[in-house]
């Protein structure tokens, strides 16, 4: 189980690193826009992402 979790975290790092690697200027602009969003909206967005992720994992596991 731990090896699967570590592989998943490593894949997240690879995916998260693609944008700053391939388009650093656009990534910087995106971060500036995200920084200006209020906390409640970020929480809602995060909750939606977690929900979609959990649902996706369940469907793929199924």
Secondary structure as the mmCIF struct_conf table of DSSP 4:
data_model
#
loop_
_struct_conf.conf_type_id
_struct_conf.id
_struct_conf.beg_label_comp_id
_struct_conf.beg_label_asym_id
_struct_conf.beg_label_seq_id
_struct_conf.end_label_comp_id
_struct_conf.end_label_asym_id
_struct_conf.end_label_seq_id
HELX_RH_AL_P HELX_RH_AL_P1 UNK A 2 UNK A 22
HELX_RH_AL_P HELX_RH_AL_P2 UNK A 24 UNK A 35
TURN_TY1_P TURN_TY1_P1 UNK A 36 UNK A 36
BEND BEND1 UNK A 37 UNK A 37
HELX_RH_AL_P HELX_RH_AL_P3 UNK A 39 UNK A 61
#
